[in-house]
Amino acid sequence: MTDHAVDPELLRSIERRVLWLATRIIDEANRREGTAIKVGGHQASCASMVSIMTALWFGHLGGDDKVAVKPHASPVYHAIKYLTGELDRSYLTTLRQQGGLQAYPSRTKDPDVRDFSTGSVGLGAVAPLFSALTRRYLDAHGHDAGAARFYALVGDAELDEGNVWEAIADSATAGLGNFTMVVDLNRQSLDRVIPDIAAERLIRFFGDAGWHVAVAKYGQRLSAAFDTDGGDALRAHIDAMPNEAYQALFALDGPAMRAKFCDAADAAVVRWADQLDDAELVATVTDLGGHDLGLLGETFRSCDAEPDRPSVVFAYTIKGWGLPIAGDPLNHAALLTPDQIDAARTAAGLDAATEWDAFDPASPEGRRCAAVGGSVNNPDPEPRPIVPVPVAARPISVRGALSSQEAFGRVLTALADVDDVGDRIVTTAPDVSISTNLGGWINKTGVFSPTERDDHGGAERLLKWAPSPSGRHIELGISEMNLFMLLGQLGLAHDHHGRHLLPIGTVYDPFVLRGLDALIYGIYNDARFVVTGTPSGVTLAPEGGAHQSTITASVGAELPGLTYAEPAYATEVDWLLCEALADLGRPDGGSWYLRLSTRPIDQTPFAGALDAHGEDELRRLVLAGGYRLRSAPPDGRPGVTIVTTGVMAPEALAAAEELDAEGVAATVVHLTSPDRAYTSWRQAFATAIERGDERVVPDLLSQLVPAEERSRPVVSVHDAASHALAWVGSALGTRQHALGVDRFGESGRIAELHHLTGISAPHIVNAALLAVARGD
C-alpha cells in the first residue's frame, strides 16, 4: 500500500473524521456520570498525531507491518480501527472504563491492539526496534515470516527517556532498515514549550548514531512560499522565531495574528504577508510538515529507501492542531467545552444523530477504510505451541559441590541438543554472558550476527566467540533495559512473527532492578521468557555491597505473570529450568525468574531427599514450590520449623543439626519457589472464602508441615530481605522469626557476611532457641 496512489483530498476527508472521533471519544469519557474524579484524556496530544497516523494507516502501511502508538494518541488509534471495521462502535463510548478501551494502547486488554502496549513512556518507542531485531534473528535462522516494517510513533518529550538512547546506541540494533521512528515534534511536554535547540540536538544524536534522519518541518504550501520573492527572508524569519512565539500564533487569527507574525520582521517578510488575506496568511504560516499528508507520505517512502539503517522522522506538528486549544502551552490536559464540541461536530458535517457514524461503505472514504481494514489488521494469534521440553536435561546430581549458577550453564548446554527445543532457545545478556555461565552454550551454538564476522582466531580459544547468522546468543552492551526489552520482544515472537522461541536472559541479580521498568513492560505484554539473576545476595561476598542484591526476591514474588524460583541444588535447577521453558508455551503459563548463586553447595542432602520422597514425588514437590529437606516429627521434645530457600540451605541444615544436639527437634523446609508456595496458600484461602467453608483447601505448606507440627514456631532464613519469607508463619498459623538481609552489604568472606547480616547458622539456632524458650 503506497500513499502516492491515494487521492490527497480523500485522505484529508478521512483525517477530519479521525480528528473528530478521537476528540469526541475523550469528551464522552469525561461526560460520563458516576465518576468521582476527572477521567482525563489528551485531546491536544491526539490532535497533533492525527495527520501522521492518517498518512501512515490509510496511505502507507500494509501486510504484516507493526506499529507502536504514542500512549496519549490511543483514541486516534481506536478511531482508525473503528473506521476500518476492526473495532465495534459500542467501544467508542468506553474509554477509560472497566471492560472498555484502556487509557493507553494495551495488547493484553484492548480489543483492537495486537502489536505493542505503550503506556510506559519511552518503552513503546523502542519495542518495535527490538521486534525488528527479533525478525532479523528469525530470518537468519531460516524462519521466513515475510516482509514487515516496524514503526514507533512517539512524542518528542518521550526522547527524554534514557532507555531510548541505550537502545539506539546498542550495536545489536544497528542496520535494522525496516524500522522507522516517527517523532511527533509538537515541541510541548506536559508543562512547557520545548526550546527549538532541543530538536536540533536530537536530530544530531540520531545522525551520529548512524540513523537515516528525515525532517518534515514545513508543509508544501509554506515551502512554495519560500520559493517566491522574499521567500529567503520569510524562511529566515520563521526559523529564527522561538518555539514559544511560533506556538502563540495558533491562538490568534485575523489582524492579531498578522501583527504578531510581522512584529520585528524584515521588510521583505511584511511585503510578502501583505499579498495574502488574513485567512491565507494563517493557513500558510502555520503549514507544518507534520500535518501535510502528501509530504508525510513522501517522507515515509524515503525511509523505505534506506534498507541498511534505521530511520527517524521528525515531523513538526502543533499540539492541539485543528482544535481551538491549538498551541496553548497549557493544553496538555485541557478539554474542549461543550460549546466547542458542538462547533467541532458541525464543522465535521455531523449532528447528534450521526456523530458516531463511520463512512458510508459505498463512498470513496468507506471503500478506502475497508481496504485498509482488510490489509492492515490485527488478527488474534494462534495459541503458542507446546514444545517437547524434557522433564530433565541431565542425570540427577547427588555428589560433590556445585553452584546453582554452574548447574544452570550445564543444563542449558545439554538442552542445546534436544530436538525442537535447542533450536528454539535464544540467549541474551548485557555483556555478562561468560560471568553468568553461558560460556558452554555459546561454545556450542555461537554468537548471533546478521553477517559473518572475523573473530580473529577466537574460535581457537577456550571460548569460541565467532559471530555469524547461525549463532543463538545475542550479546548486548551494558544495558539492563535493553536486556528486558529484547527478552520481551523475543518472548512475543510467536504472536508477532509466527515462531515460538524460548528466550533466556542472564543478568547480575542486583541489576535486575536497573531494568525493572522494561521487565514489567514485557510481562504486561504477555511476553514469555526466562531471566536468570545471578549471582545473588550477600553470599556473593567479596564483590561488595554494590553487587549484593536484597529485594529482588520480593520483586520476583510480587510481579504478576512471573514465577520466581530460588533452587539450591543442581537437579532442582535442571527440573525448574525445564519446567520454565515448557511453561512459556502453555495457555496459562508465564515468564520465569531464577535467582541463582555462585556458591558451591554439597549435593549430598539432595540425595537424602531423593531417598525420602522418591524421584517422581520429589520432582513434583520441587516444581510445586518446596519439600522437606530434613524431617523431625514430634517426639516429645520442643520443636521448630526452619524454612529456607536457595543458597541458605547449608546454614539451615547445620542449624538443625545443632538444635538437635540441644534437644530441639528441627524440621527444614526448603522452598524451591517461595512464589509458588505463597500462591498456593493464597489460592487455597481464596477458595475457602468463596465457598464460605472454614476448612481451608490444602495448600503446599500445609502438606509439608503436618497439623501436629504447626504449633511449632517458624524461623525463616533468606539471603534477601527478611520480609520476603515473613508470610510463612501466617500461612501455618504460628509465630515466626524472619531472618534476612535488611542492610546493605560489604566485602568480606561468606561466613563473615552471613554473621554480619544475621543469617548464619548460629543466628538460626539462637532464633529457634529463643522462640522455643518463649513458647512462641
Salt bridges, closest charged atoms under 4 A:
ASP3 OD1 - ARG301 NH1 1.85
GLU9 OE2 - ARG12 NH2 2.65
ASP27 OD2 - ARG24 NH1 2.88
ASP27 OD2 - ARG31 NE 2.99
GLU28 OE1 - ARG24 NH1 3.12
ASP64 OD1 - LYS66 NZ 3.07
ASP64 OD2 - ARG135 NH2 2.49
ASP65 OD2 - ARG149 NH2 2.74
GLU86 OE1 - LYS81 NZ 3.11
ASP110 OD2 - HIS78 NE2 3.90
ASP112 OD2 - HIS78 ND1 2.85
ASP184 OD2 - LYS70 NZ 2.78
ASP239 OD1 - LYS217 NZ 3.54
ASP278 OD1 - ARG258 NH2 3.00
ASP304 OD2 - HIS60 NE2 3.01
ASP304 OD2 - ARG149 NH1 2.71
GLU306 OE1 - ARG309 NE 3.06
ASP342 OD1 - ARG345 NH1 2.88
GLU355 OE1 - ARG24 NE 2.88
GLU355 OE1 - ARG345 NE 2.86
ASP357 OD1 - ARG89 NH1 3.20
ASP380 OD1 - ARG114 NH2 2.43
GLU406 OE2 - ARG410 NH2 2.73
ASP417 OD2 - LYS444 NZ 2.74
ASP420 OD1 - ARG424 NE 3.10
ASP423 OD2 - ARG499 NH2 3.71
ASP454 OD2 - HIS456 ND1 3.59
GLU475 OE1 - HIS473 NE2 2.51
GLU480 OE1 - ARG514 NH1 3.85
ASP495 OD2 - ARG107 NH2 2.99
ASP495 OD2 - ARG384 NH2 3.99
ASP509 OD2 - ARG595 NE 3.16
ASP526 OD2 - ARG384 NH1 3.58
ASP526 OD1 - ARG528 NE 3.17
GLU543 OE1 - HIS547 ND1 3.02
GLU566 OE2 - ARG595 NH1 2.81
GLU566 OE1 - HIS718 NE2 3.05
GLU572 OE1 - HIS670 NE2 3.11
GLU579 OE2 - ARG586 NH1 3.03
GLU579 OE2 - ARG676 NH2 3.49
ASP583 OD1 - ARG586 NH1 3.17
GLU617 OE2 - ARG620 NH2 2.74
ASP635 OD2 - ARG637 NE 2.95
GLU651 OE1 - ARG599 NH1 2.93
GLU651 OE2 - HIS754 ND1 3.63
GLU657 OE2 - ARG630 NE 3.31
ASP660 OD1 - ARG637 NH2 3.03
ASP693 OD2 - ARG695 NH2 2.95
GLU709 OE2 - ARG628 NH2 3.05
GLU709 OE1 - ARG712 NH1 3.50
GLU746 OE1 - ARG743 NH2 3.14
GLU752 OE2 - ARG749 NH2 3.19
ASP776 OD2 - HIS737 NE2 3.47
